[in-house]
Amino acid sequence: MLLSYLRSKYNSDIEEGWGAFETGNLEKAEHHFQHVLDHERDPHMTVFDSIEAHNGLGAVSRAHKDFFDAWRWYKEAEHLLKEYYRHTWPATLSWSHPHDRPALRTLIGLGHTAYARGSTKIAQRYYTTVTEHDRKDELGIRAFLAAIAAGKNYTSDHW
């Protein structure tokens, strides 16, 4: 499973897409993620490729403040993950394990998008799911939960 994820023929598009997103080139990021989804029926594509492309388009949509589309992309990624995991999340998720990153990006993306839409209860639910499965809190999600509990605003633009 891990080897197929790391070496799929769409991996470079996923990496280029996230790299472009991180540098603020949303048009290039969208192009790479959309390219992957344009080939979704390719038997060489892994479920992780598709999930990451959905996550990428969700992140691009959220960066454009299009929360409806962001929510849709992330929910599609969540659906793919639930099917892959047979509706039971793994006991642990870790950012240091590349095959766990799509799940973490999906859950965090849903939390950030819910928060941006003003749905703090839903955001809190997704953040809690992350912290239940990433007990080390490698990505600092407890800070978002603490901000919600304290009634403080925060930005999630870096995600």
Secondary structure as GFF3:
##gff-version 3
##sequence-region A 1 159
A	DSSP	alpha_helix	2	6	.	.	.	ID=ss1
A	DSSP	alpha_helix	11	22	.	.	.	ID=ss2
A	DSSP	alpha_helix	26	38	.	.	.	ID=ss3
A	DSSP	alpha_helix	47	63	.	.	.	ID=ss4
A	DSSP	alpha_helix	67	84	.	.	.	ID=ss5
A	DSSP	three_ten_helix	98	100	.	.	.	ID=ss6
A	DSSP	alpha_helix	101	116	.	.	.	ID=ss7
A	DSSP	alpha_helix	120	133	.	.	.	ID=ss8
A	DSSP	alpha_helix	141	149	.	.	.	ID=ss9
###
